[in-house]
Amino acid sequence: MANTDDTSKKTPTTHPSAEASNLEQAINSERARLLQVHSVLHCLYEVLLYADGEDTTTYAEAAHLAAMLIDDVVVNLDPVKLRPMIDAIERKARVEGRYTPPEPRDDAVREPRAVYIVH
C-alpha cells in the first residue's frame, strides 16, 4: 500500500517578487486593522477620561498607552520604512540565483523618463 504522506515531494516555490508583493499586502492589511484598533482605543480614552468614577482616569491612561503603542507599531510597518528591507531580500535572492525580475508586460503603466538635452 502506498504511503499518502510522502514528504519527499517538492512543494511549488513562489517567485520572490510575488512573495514580496504578498508580504506588502499582508503588512498593509494588518496595518489598517491596527489603525482601527487605535481609533477604538482613542475613543475609549476620551470616554473614560471624562467619565465619573474613581478609577476612570487610570483606565483612560491605560487605553491611551495602548493606543500609543499601536501607533508606534503602525509607524514601524510603514511601507516606506519597510521597502529598503524588502529590496535587500530581493537583492540577496538575485545574488543567490533565486530571483528573476518579472517580465515587463505590454499593457503595464510605466513612469515617464526624464530626457536631458545637452546643447
C-alpha positions in Angstrom: 0.0 0.0 0.0 1.4 3.4 -0.9 2.1 6.0 1.7 0.0 9.1 1.1 2.0 11.2 3.4 5.1 11.5 1.2 7.2 14.4 2.4 9.8 13.9 -0.3 7.6 15.6 -2.9 8.8 19.1 -3.7 6.4 21.9 -2.9 6.0 24.5 -5.6 8.1 27.6 -4.9 6.7 31.1 -5.1 8.5 33.7 -7.1 10.4 36.0 -4.7 8.8 39.2 -6.2 5.4 37.6 -5.7 6.4 36.8 -2.1 7.5 40.4 -1.6 4.2 41.6 -3.0 2.2 39.2 -0.8 4.2 40.4 2.2 3.5 44.0 1.4 -0.2 43.3 1.0 -0.3 41.4 4.3 1.5 44.2 6.1 -0.8 46.8 4.7 -3.8 44.8 5.7 -2.7 44.3 9.3 -1.6 47.9 9.5 -5.1 49.0 8.5 -6.5 46.8 11.3 -4.1 48.3 13.8 -5.2 51.7 12.8 -8.8 50.7 13.5 -7.9 49.4 16.9 -6.0 52.6 17.6 -9.2 54.6 16.8 -11.3 52.4 19.2 -8.8 52.8 22.0 -8.6 56.6 21.4 -12.4 56.8 21.7 -12.3 54.7 24.8 -9.7 57.0 26.3 -11.9 60.1 25.6 -14.9 58.5 27.2 -13.1 57.2 30.3 -11.2 60.5 30.7 -14.5 62.4 31.3 -16.5 59.6 33.0 -17.4 59.7 36.6 -15.7 57.3 39.0 -12.5 56.7 41.0 -10.5 54.6 38.5 -11.7 56.0 35.2 -8.7 58.3 34.8 -6.4 55.3 35.3 -8.3 53.2 32.8 -8.2 56.2 30.3 -4.4 56.4 30.7 -4.1 52.6 30.1 -6.2 52.9 26.9 -4.1 55.9 25.8 -0.9 54.0 26.4 -2.2 51.0 24.4 -3.2 53.4 21.5 0.3 55.0 21.5 2.0 51.6 21.4 -0.2 50.6 18.5 0.6 53.9 16.8 4.4 53.1 17.2 3.8 49.7 15.5 1.9 51.3 12.7 4.7 53.7 12.1 7.3 50.9 12.0 5.1 49.0 9.5 5.0 51.9 7.1 5.7 50.7 3.5 8.3 53.5 3.0 10.2 52.2 6.0 9.9 48.5 5.0 10.7 48.9 1.3 14.5 49.0 1.8 14.3 45.7 3.7 12.2 44.1 1.0 14.6 45.4 -1.6 17.5 43.9 0.3 15.8 40.5 0.4 15.2 40.7 -3.3 18.9 41.6 -3.9 20.0 38.7 -1.8 17.7 36.4 -3.7 19.1 37.7 -7.0 22.7 37.1 -5.8 21.8 33.5 -4.7 20.2 32.9 -8.1 16.7 32.5 -6.6 15.2 35.7 -8.2 14.4 36.7 -11.7 12.6 40.0 -12.1 9.1 39.8 -13.5 8.8 40.2 -17.3 7.5 43.6 -18.3 4.0 43.5 -19.6 2.9 45.3 -22.8 -0.1 46.8 -21.0 1.9 47.9 -17.9 1.8 51.5 -16.9 5.3 53.0 -16.9 6.7 56.1 -15.3 7.8 58.7 -17.8 11.6 59.1 -18.0 13.3 62.4 -17.9 15.1 63.4 -21.0 18.0 65.7 -20.8 19.0 67.7 -23.9 22.6 68.9 -23.9 23.4 71.7 -26.3 
